[in-house]
Amino acid sequence: MTAREWAGRVHPAGPWEPDPGPMPVPGGAGFGDMIDALRELQDTITGAAPPPHLVEQATRALREVSAALKPHTVPEREQITGHRMDLRGRGQTMAPAFVPDEWDDSRVSGRVTFGRHYLGGNGAVHGGAVPLLFDEVLGRLANSGRRVSRTAYLHVNFRRITPVGVELRLDAKFEREEGRKRFLTAALYDGGHVTADAEGLFVALRPGQP
Ligand SMILES: CCCCCCCCCC(=O)SCCNC(=O)CCNC(=O)[C@H](O)C(C)(C)COP(=O)(O)OP(=O)(O)OC[C@H]1O[C@@H](n2cnc3c(N)ncnc32)[C@H](O)[C@@H]1OP(=O)(O)O
């Protein structure tokens, strides 16, 4: 079974349920730990000012890990990152890990913390990372229990700085559907303040559309 087929069987009705059941899990139980270690590494490297000898040592160690993993490169369908719906952030590090707390087919509410890796400047999250998070969460909600869709547009308003290293809340809502068009909204909160909000259009793909 490919990782993509596994993801479909574990979550036939929607992408937020965390129970993989008794099926064999691609990458094993420790895959999430490896991804968490990678997140930690990204944050640590971003925030570090190490001496040159340590930079060389770290570079060697990183190249060794890459060389060990490279022979296990697989086609996209068998790729584990992005397909492990039981893991925080689908087992990928591109976007910060969204942790859903409550959900149904029309809304989801959860928590997210942007690590140092996502710093833009002066303690604020990079302006490209916030839409990345919205696209991830709205995309998953748009496809929750429905035919696959893709983002046609994503409008993001930056209301205040989004702070790095602070646990934030994200609420997302499926507003309405018109034919193949799905309209969704979301807002990101730091305590009682909205730091950014978004509106997205997701268009359901026709058969054969990539
Ligand atoms: C389980 C895994 C979870 C994954 C979570 C992560 C999800 C991440 C989601 C993504 O990021 S997807 C990647 C980013 N998006 C893309 O790469 C999409 C690229 N664009 C396309 O593939 C096509 O443009 C698209 C599928 C969106 C639409 O093309 P189509 O040829 O299928 O549709 P068409 O152009 O006929 O438009 C259909 C309707 O949508 C409307 N529409 C399309 N694009 C629009 C737009 N940009 N603005 C306003 N309306 C738009 C269009 O006017 C029309 O409205 P009407 O039906 O009322 O006539």
The ligand as an SDF file (V2000), in Angstrom:
LIG
                    3D

 59 61  0  0  0  0  0  0  0  0999 V2000
   -5.3530   15.7690    2.2150 C   0  0  0  0  0  0  0  0  0  0  0  0
   -4.2910   16.7240    1.7760 C   0  0  0  0  0  0  0  0  0  0  0  0
   -4.5000   18.0800    2.3690 C   0  0  0  0  0  0  0  0  0  0  0  0
   -3.7820   19.1030    1.5550 C   0  0  0  0  0  0  0  0  0  0  0  0
   -3.7530   20.4170    2.2530 C   0  0  0  0  0  0  0  0  0  0  0  0
   -3.0050   21.4360    1.4800 C   0  0  0  0  0  0  0  0  0  0  0  0
   -3.8800   22.0220    0.4200 C   0  0  0  0  0  0  0  0  0  0  0  0
   -3.1330   23.0270   -0.3720 C   0  0  0  0  0  0  0  0  0  0  0  0
   -3.9790   23.4270   -1.5440 C   0  0  0  0  0  0  0  0  0  0  0  0
   -3.1300   24.0560   -2.5750 C   0  0  0  0  0  0  0  0  0  0  0  0
   -2.2790   24.8330   -2.2500 O   0  0  0  0  0  0  0  0  0  0  0  0
   -3.3500   23.6450   -4.2160 S   0  0  0  0  0  0  0  0  0  0  0  0
   -1.9110   24.4110   -4.9870 C   0  0  0  0  0  0  0  0  0  0  0  0
   -2.1180   25.8510   -5.3530 C   0  0  0  0  0  0  0  0  0  0  0  0
   -3.1490   25.9820   -6.3420 N   0  0  0  0  0  0  0  0  0  0  0  0
   -2.9400   25.6590   -7.6250 C   0  0  0  0  0  0  0  0  0  0  0  0
   -1.8840   25.2110   -8.0310 O   0  0  0  0  0  0  0  0  0  0  0  0
   -4.1020   25.8480   -8.5590 C   0  0  0  0  0  0  0  0  0  0  0  0
   -3.6730   26.2860   -9.9430 C   0  0  0  0  0  0  0  0  0  0  0  0
   -4.8560   26.6310  -10.7240 N   0  0  0  0  0  0  0  0  0  0  0  0
   -5.6030   25.6560  -11.2850 C   0  0  0  0  0  0  0  0  0  0  0  0
   -5.2690   24.4760  -11.2620 O   0  0  0  0  0  0  0  0  0  0  0  0
   -6.8740   26.0930  -11.9180 C   0  0  0  0  0  0  0  0  0  0  0  0
   -6.8270   27.4760  -12.2050 O   0  0  0  0  0  0  0  0  0  0  0  0
   -8.1280   25.8180  -11.0330 C   0  0  0  0  0  0  0  0  0  0  0  0
   -8.2380   24.2920  -10.7690 C   0  0  0  0  0  0  0  0  0  0  0  0
   -8.0510   26.5410   -9.6610 C   0  0  0  0  0  0  0  0  0  0  0  0
   -9.3670   26.3010  -11.7240 C   0  0  0  0  0  0  0  0  0  0  0  0
   -9.2800   25.9620  -13.1020 O   0  0  0  0  0  0  0  0  0  0  0  0
  -10.4420   25.1910  -13.8410 P   0  0  0  0  0  0  0  0  0  0  0  0
  -10.1180   25.1720  -15.2920 O   0  0  0  0  0  0  0  0  0  0  0  0
  -10.6780   23.8630  -13.1800 O   0  0  0  0  0  0  0  0  0  0  0  0
  -11.7250   26.0320  -13.5200 O   0  0  0  0  0  0  0  0  0  0  0  0
  -12.2870   27.2940  -14.2890 P   0  0  0  0  0  0  0  0  0  0  0  0
  -11.2140   28.2020  -14.7670 O   0  0  0  0  0  0  0  0  0  0  0  0
  -13.2760   26.7650  -15.2610 O   0  0  0  0  0  0  0  0  0  0  0  0
  -13.0450   28.0290  -13.1090 O   0  0  0  0  0  0  0  0  0  0  0  0
  -14.1030   27.4000  -12.4060 C   0  0  0  0  0  0  0  0  0  0  0  0
  -14.8380   28.5180  -11.6770 C   0  0  0  0  0  0  0  0  0  0  0  0
  -13.9360   29.0990  -10.7120 O   0  0  0  0  0  0  0  0  0  0  0  0
  -13.7530   30.4920  -11.0110 C   0  0  0  0  0  0  0  0  0  0  0  0
  -12.3660   30.8340  -10.7470 N   0  0  0  0  0  0  0  0  0  0  0  0
  -11.2600   30.1090  -11.0410 C   0  0  0  0  0  0  0  0  0  0  0  0
  -10.1470   30.7410  -10.6480 N   0  0  0  0  0  0  0  0  0  0  0  0
  -10.5710   31.8950  -10.0800 C   0  0  0  0  0  0  0  0  0  0  0  0
   -9.9070   32.9930   -9.4560 C   0  0  0  0  0  0  0  0  0  0  0  0
   -8.5710   33.0230   -9.3270 N   0  0  0  0  0  0  0  0  0  0  0  0
  -10.6450   34.0000   -8.9820 N   0  0  0  0  0  0  0  0  0  0  0  0
  -12.0030   34.0000   -9.0680 C   0  0  0  0  0  0  0  0  0  0  0  0
  -12.6990   32.9860   -9.6420 N   0  0  0  0  0  0  0  0  0  0  0  0
  -11.9900   31.9520  -10.1320 C   0  0  0  0  0  0  0  0  0  0  0  0
  -14.0850   30.6270  -12.4930 C   0  0  0  0  0  0  0  0  0  0  0  0
  -14.4530   31.9730  -12.7980 O   0  0  0  0  0  0  0  0  0  0  0  0
  -15.2280   29.6740  -12.6240 C   0  0  0  0  0  0  0  0  0  0  0  0
  -16.3830   30.2640  -12.0530 O   0  0  0  0  0  0  0  0  0  0  0  0
  -17.8370   29.9980  -12.6770 P   0  0  0  0  0  0  0  0  0  0  0  0
  -18.0590   28.5120  -12.5360 O   0  0  0  0  0  0  0  0  0  0  0  0
  -18.7680   30.8230  -11.8450 O   0  0  0  0  0  0  0  0  0  0  0  0
  -17.7400   30.4260  -14.1110 O   0  0  0  0  0  0  0  0  0  0  0  0
  1  2  1  0
  2  3  1  0
  3  4  1  0
  4  5  1  0
  5  6  1  0
  6  7  1  0
  7  8  1  0
  8  9  1  0
  9 10  1  0
 10 11  2  0
 10 12  1  0
 12 13  1  0
 13 14  1  0
 14 15  1  0
 15 16  1  0
 16 17  2  0
 16 18  1  0
 18 19  1  0
 19 20  1  0
 20 21  1  0
 21 22  2  0
 21 23  1  0
 23 24  1  0
 23 25  1  0
 25 26  1  0
 25 27  1  0
 25 28  1  0
 28 29  1  0
 29 30  1  0
 30 31  2  0
 30 32  1  0
 30 33  1  0
 33 34  1  0
 34 35  2  0
 34 36  1  0
 34 37  1  0
 37 38  1  0
 38 39  1  0
 39 40  1  0
 39 54  1  0
 40 41  1  0
 41 42  1  0
 41 52  1  0
 42 43  1  0
 42 51  1  0
 43 44  2  0
 44 45  1  0
 45 46  1  0
 45 51  2  0
 46 47  1  0
 46 48  2  0
 48 49  1  0
 49 50  2  0
 50 51  1  0
 52 53  1  0
 52 54  1  0
 54 55  1  0
 55 56  1  0
 56 57  2  0
 56 58  1  0
 56 59  1  0
M  END
$$$$
